[in-house]
């Protein structure tokens, strides 16, 4: 079974922040299939199962803060014997222009504590990633503060498009595999 993980921080304080765009995409994916999350008893993560291209896919969000996401996602992946090629992580990416979506497998964490926590928990960096571009902060603004701020209201339509494109990218990754999905997504 493939496992799609949307990174974010729990609670209403963080739900509309840049750092939660991965969780927003996961929510949109789950809701678009008419499903709801429930708490996975062994891991504590919120999970829902959807069928993408006829294949069952588990979508998950940790109910822990970003920096310790792996504490719930690691046990969830282990419980279902998910391999790195079956683990897809949706996350915000400072080094990609706002609105762009990029796919890749493996690589470093680039200072992203959620990715670092997952890497530590699953023991490898070789999982798949849907990188959701949030862009760099303006001026000398601290990146840590920038990612924890909500998107401005004026960006609502652009954020909705980024979420929709993130959902499409995750579905393509499941249906077609990395290289074929990259050939489509990287032209958007």
C-alpha positions as CSV (number, residue, x, y, z in Angstrom):
1,X,0.0,0.0,0.0
2,X,1.2,3.5,-0.8
3,X,1.2,6.0,2.0
4,X,0.8,9.8,1.3
5,X,1.8,12.0,4.2
6,X,0.8,15.7,4.4
7,X,3.2,17.6,6.6
8,X,1.9,20.3,9.0
9,X,1.4,21.4,12.5
10,X,-1.8,20.5,14.4
11,X,-4.4,22.9,15.6
12,X,-6.2,26.0,14.4
13,X,-3.2,28.3,15.1
14,X,-1.3,26.7,12.3
15,X,-3.9,25.4,9.9
16,X,-3.7,28.2,7.3
17,X,0.1,28.7,7.5
18,X,2.6,28.1,4.7
19,X,4.2,25.3,6.7
20,X,0.9,23.5,6.6
21,X,0.4,23.4,2.8
22,X,1.3,19.7,2.8
23,X,-1.5,19.0,5.3
24,X,-3.9,21.2,3.2
25,X,-3.2,19.1,0.1
26,X,-3.7,15.9,2.1
27,X,-7.0,17.2,3.4
28,X,-8.2,18.2,-0.1
29,X,-7.2,14.8,-1.4
30,X,-9.1,12.9,1.3
31,X,-12.2,15.1,1.0
32,X,-12.2,14.9,-2.8
33,X,-12.8,11.2,-2.4
34,X,-15.6,11.7,0.1
35,X,-13.5,10.2,3.0
36,X,-12.8,11.3,6.5
37,X,-9.8,10.8,8.8
38,X,-9.8,8.6,11.8
39,X,-7.1,8.1,14.4
40,X,-4.8,5.1,13.7
41,X,-4.6,3.3,17.1
42,X,-1.0,2.0,16.8
43,X,0.6,5.2,15.5
44,X,-1.7,8.0,16.7
45,X,-1.7,9.6,13.2
46,X,-4.9,10.7,11.4
47,X,-5.5,8.4,8.4
48,X,-8.0,7.8,5.6
49,X,-7.9,5.4,2.8
50,X,-8.8,6.4,-0.8
51,X,-8.7,4.6,-4.1
52,X,-6.5,6.2,-6.7
53,X,-6.5,4.5,-10.1
54,X,-8.2,1.5,-8.4
55,X,-5.3,1.2,-5.9
56,X,-5.9,1.7,-2.1
57,X,-3.8,4.5,-0.8
58,X,-3.5,5.6,2.8
59,X,-3.4,9.4,3.4
60,X,-2.0,10.5,6.8
61,X,-1.2,13.5,8.9
62,X,0.6,13.4,12.2
63,X,-1.2,14.8,15.2
64,X,2.2,15.9,16.5
65,X,4.2,19.0,15.7
66,X,6.2,19.2,12.5
67,X,9.6,18.6,14.3
68,X,8.4,15.2,15.6
69,X,6.2,14.0,12.7
70,X,8.3,10.9,12.4
71,X,7.2,9.7,15.8
72,X,3.8,8.9,14.3
73,X,4.6,8.4,10.6
74,X,7.5,6.0,11.2
75,X,5.4,3.5,13.2
76,X,2.5,3.9,10.6
77,X,4.9,3.1,7.7
78,X,6.4,0.2,9.6
79,X,2.9,-1.3,10.5
80,X,1.9,-1.4,6.8
81,X,5.5,-2.4,5.6
82,X,5.6,0.7,3.4
83,X,8.8,0.9,1.3
84,X,10.6,4.2,0.5
85,X,9.1,3.9,-3.1
86,X,5.6,3.7,-1.6
87,X,6.0,6.7,0.8
88,X,5.0,10.0,-0.6
89,X,5.5,13.1,1.5
90,X,3.7,16.4,0.7
91,X,5.6,19.4,2.0
92,X,6.2,23.1,1.8
93,X,9.4,24.1,-0.1
94,X,11.1,27.5,0.4
95,X,13.5,26.9,-2.5
96,X,10.7,26.7,-5.1
97,X,8.8,29.7,-6.3
98,X,5.3,30.1,-4.9
99,X,2.8,28.1,-6.8
100,X,5.2,25.7,-8.4
101,X,5.0,21.9,-7.7
102,X,8.0,19.6,-8.1
103,X,8.4,15.9,-7.7
104,X,11.5,14.0,-6.6
105,X,12.8,11.0,-4.8
106,X,15.5,11.1,-2.1
107,X,17.7,14.1,-1.4
108,X,18.4,16.2,1.6
109,X,16.0,17.9,4.0
110,X,17.1,21.4,3.2
111,X,16.6,22.5,6.8
112,X,13.0,21.2,6.8
113,X,12.5,19.6,10.3
114,X,9.4,17.6,9.2
115,X,11.5,15.9,6.5
116,X,14.3,15.4,9.0
117,X,12.0,13.7,11.4
118,X,10.5,11.4,8.8
119,X,14.0,10.5,7.5
120,X,15.1,9.7,11.0
121,X,12.0,7.6,11.7
122,X,12.0,5.5,8.4
123,X,15.8,5.3,8.3
124,X,16.3,6.6,4.7
125,X,15.9,9.7,2.6
126,X,14.9,7.7,-0.4
127,X,11.1,8.4,-0.2
128,X,9.1,10.3,-2.8
129,X,8.3,14.0,-2.3
130,X,5.7,16.4,-3.6
131,X,7.4,19.7,-3.1
132,X,4.9,22.6,-2.9
133,X,6.6,25.9,-3.6
134,X,6.0,28.7,-1.1
135,X,8.9,30.8,-2.2
136,X,11.5,32.7,0.0
137,X,10.5,35.3,2.5
138,X,10.8,38.9,1.4
139,X,13.8,41.0,2.5
140,X,15.6,39.8,5.6
141,X,12.6,38.1,7.1
142,X,13.4,35.0,9.1
143,X,12.4,31.8,7.1
144,X,11.2,30.1,10.4
145,X,8.8,33.0,11.0
146,X,7.8,33.2,7.4
147,X,6.6,29.6,7.2
148,X,4.5,29.9,10.3
149,X,2.6,32.9,9.0
150,X,-0.8,32.4,7.3
151,X,-1.0,33.1,3.6
152,X,-2.3,36.6,2.9
153,X,-6.1,36.8,2.1
154,X,-5.2,38.3,-1.3
155,X,-3.5,35.0,-2.2
156,X,-6.5,32.8,-1.6
157,X,-7.2,31.9,-5.2
158,X,-3.5,31.2,-5.8
159,X,-3.3,29.0,-2.7
160,X,-6.3,27.0,-3.8
161,X,-4.7,26.5,-7.2
162,X,-1.5,25.3,-5.5
163,X,-3.5,22.8,-3.4
164,X,-5.4,21.5,-6.4
165,X,-2.1,21.1,-8.3
166,X,-0.6,19.3,-5.3
167,X,-3.5,16.9,-5.3
168,X,-3.1,16.3,-9.0
169,X,0.6,15.7,-8.7
170,X,0.1,13.2,-5.9
171,X,-2.5,11.3,-7.9
172,X,-0.2,11.2,-11.0
173,X,2.7,10.0,-8.8
174,X,0.5,7.1,-7.6
175,X,-0.9,6.3,-11.0
176,X,2.1,6.8,-13.3
177,X,5.2,6.6,-11.2
178,X,7.9,9.3,-10.7
179,X,9.4,9.8,-14.2
180,X,6.1,9.9,-16.0
181,X,4.5,12.2,-13.4
182,X,7.5,14.5,-13.5
183,X,7.1,14.9,-17.2
184,X,3.6,16.2,-16.7
185,X,3.9,18.2,-13.4
186,X,7.2,19.9,-14.3
187,X,5.5,21.5,-17.3
188,X,2.9,23.3,-15.2
